[in-house]
């Protein structure tokens, strides 16, 4: 018989399972946001802010994926995390702590409000009593400000370059050129700032950066950096990467177009660096670099040096999106006969330490069990590339399985869990059709049409499309024979609806679970609404560039 996939989390699987009705944290709906912060704080003191998505029954909703905004009532200059909004991701598991992401600019008791952008009813708040610290707010020079690029006493090849550095996160910073304020921006969640200078009027320039608190008081200033601009320095033209979305340690090909005959062309991306070589084409420098070990957005910086010792630095010439590899399972099938469930499956992005597979499941009497396979090489079909393993001696009941990877010592490997696979041996013994749950929902947008697609299930005779109504219940819309469904965006105000899919057997038996639901835009105006909201609550961030 065939497996039935579900979107139950592994935590829910191992904690509770009943044959008739299973409810996991991933099945719960968000009722409110729970907001916690220290009860007291000092002016200018960064404190942690924690936000949890909570159900009506008080449980954390682990699959919450909403966009939240944070505001501080009566302190519009307060520093809040992700002023442009934060989107919960799967790794948050319904809870996010913004480390040192909140600070206040004046005394008093302030209400910190966190709300869901799409569902205004979902919100939460907490109150913080703010006092003046001993000695008042931080004095000038107490916050560390560092210019990391360009180097002191460096020579730039032209008057266009970037000034990069670090200081207190989520704070206003100002760039001064030769003692005059030139640019202003805001640091990001890591405290990084970037100023793009388009033109300088002097050959020799002195740069410095100041950081301000919420009351516009300078609380830190960098050391002065001397930069010369020479017309005879190296000129940077373009950079090309063979790929921008990469895994840590992946090999990336790089091509830089610059002044011919340079002494060195160096590429740096976080903890990775390499030197490019000039080929047969003058001014074209090529080479490879290993993606850095840190994940997230990483800037690729270029440093050019000529035989005269003059250098040009192009900071953030390109960006990498470094993401940790997550092992995925494909074409999982579970067949049942005589109290035995046999699994076949394929994998992608296997970690180097993967040695065996562990099958975790709950028995019909509610006992959690783990079964470890033989070494992966021994259970792999070299012709098809599929793994095969089975669990014997099962009673006639309903089961939920999760496959995961373990190393040679039997230790579980992170990011190797499969989706939950449900198998009902009662159905198998009755000879009823069993069909997989639908997974892999994706949205593709084109003008006024959104196309919803999902993973194809070969044994499905058709797919039933459901949409959630105002009461929060899924209602059948239409049956389709392919793994795609087209949604035309109607006129009127912006609107989003939740869609889900069920697969259907040839005997009209539906898959046991809905697919993970996904929001699809069914009305226009999203961007205008976002812009209006950002303007209303004053949450925009900006960068002012020095004009010619």
Buried (B, 14 or more C-beta within 10 A) or exposed (E): BBBBBBBBBBEBBBEEBEEEEBBBBBBBEBBBBBBBBEEEBBBBBBBBBBBBBBBEEEBBBBBBBBBBBBBBEEBEBBBBBBBEBBEBEEEBBBBBBBEBBBBBBBEEEBBBBBBBBEEEEBBBBBEBEBEEEEEEBBEEEEBEBEBBBBBEEBBBBBBBBBBBBBBBBBBBBBBBBEEEEBBBBBBBBEBBBBBBBEEBEEEEBEBBBBBBBBEEBBBBBBEEBBBBBBEEBBBBEEBEBEEEEBEBEBEBEBBBBBBEEBEBBBBBBBEBBBEBEBEEEEBBBBBEBBBBEEBEEBBBBBBBBBEEEBBBBBBBBBEBEBEEBBBBBEBBBBBBEEBEBBBBBBBEEBBEEBBBBBBBBBBBEEEBEBBBBEEBEEBBEEEEEBBBBBBEEBEBBBBBBBBBBBBEEEEEBEBBBBBBBBBBBEBBBEEEBBBBBBBBBEBEEEEEEBBBBBBEBEEBBBBBBBBBEEEEEBEEEEEBEEBBBEBEBEEEEBBBBBBBBBBBBEEEBBBBBBBBBBBBBBBBBEEEEBEEEBEEBEBEBEEEEBEE
